[in-house]
């Protein structure tokens, strides 16, 4: 333990004061999901796993707010000394067709209402709210029309987020999942076109970036302080180490850019859910110690 006395203030751990990158992993709260290594019925066992493997937080998939007790969820996180990094919202697009860019005004209103609920929950959990699949759903739009619809639909959500002190993070999705805003640079340009609202940032996912961003260091630099959340998954969306992405280099680039948010595991359960469960703790320890990423034996 290191103690520094500065202007009467004692800092008890210089590493924690200056090293702000934290780690989370995705768990699903209501419906089983391919990105959660624990089934919904095992959600609290998943929280124990995060705690035991020295994660800082959980990224929670919440589809709707039927039969949910957010205060109890918050208490369970606090008991384990875990935070919530962000609320993943995409299940509602897949299950209900919710979309911010729909031509159906009623559908847009339903999507906004759901996001209002997410924002209220994020204010309780002190987390971000992800906008990924909720910006998908309409084919054949021009880029100008797409961005115009997204901007208009987001505005009421941004207004509420500002009041609640919550950040909305828009995910850069690859071209096979969304028609536009696929790369780090296009996302940064989109936020510039919105005059960079203080409550909106970028979620950058290494799986999507492997398709869309030719140079990850330049992508990170381009996003700058707009980058608020990072997903780690390998080039084949497997657990890191089973594809060809150099996660050590990306971690160093994030540190050099003074990134101060979460890195969250959001990979498929491949090669298996048990692989993710067994290896995740060692993986984040490798990152924290700046060692090369390797595939560890089971």
C-alpha positions, 0 to 999 in steps of 0.5 A: 500500500502506498500513501501520498500526502498532498494538500492534506489529502491522503491517497491510499493506493497510487495505482488505483488513483491513476489507473482507471480502466475497470473490467466487467462482463455480460450477464443476462437478467431475464432471458438467456443470451448468447453473450452471457456465460450464465443462464438467467436462473444462475444470474446471482451465481454469475455475480459471485463469479464476477466477484471471485474473479476480481471483476469490477462490475457487471454489464446487465442485459435487461429487456423489459421491466416486468417483474423486476426489482431494481432495488433488490438488484442494486442491493445484491451488487452492493453486497458483492462490491460490484458496480453496473457498467452499462445496461445492455438493451438489445434483447428488446429489438430481437424480442419485440422489434423495438427500434429508434429508426422505425417508420412506425411512429408508435414503435419509436414511441415504445422504444423511447419509453423503454429507454426512459425506463432504462435511464431511470434504472441506470440512475439507480445503478449508476451505469450507462445505457447501451444503444446498439440493436435498438438503432437497427430495423429499417432497410433502404434508408439513405445515410442522411435519413438514417442519421436524421431519424436516429438524432430525432428519436434520441433527443427525448432520451438525451434530455432525460439522460441529462436530467438523470446524470446518465450517459447513453453509449451508442455502439458502432456495429459492423455493416452486417448488423447496421447499415451506417455508423459502423466505424469509430470515425463514423460514430465520432462524426455522428456525435460531432453532427449532434454537437457532441451532447455531454450525455452521449458517448461511443461503445466500441467493440473489438469484434465489430472494429476488426471488420470496420476499423483498419487501424485500432490505435487510430480509431481509439485516437479518433474517438478520444474522450467520446469513447465511454465503453469497450467490448472485448471479443475476438475476431470470430466473436470467441473468447479472447485468445481464440482468434487473431486480435492482439488484445494486449496492444489494444489495452496499451492503446487505450491506456495511452489514450487515457481511457477511463471507462470499462472493458467488458467481456461480450463474447459468444460462449465459444469455445464453450461457456465453461471456457469463458468461466474458467479463463476470464479471471486470468485474462483480465489479470494478464491485461492488468499486468500488461502481459501478452494474451495467450490461450490458457489451458483448461 
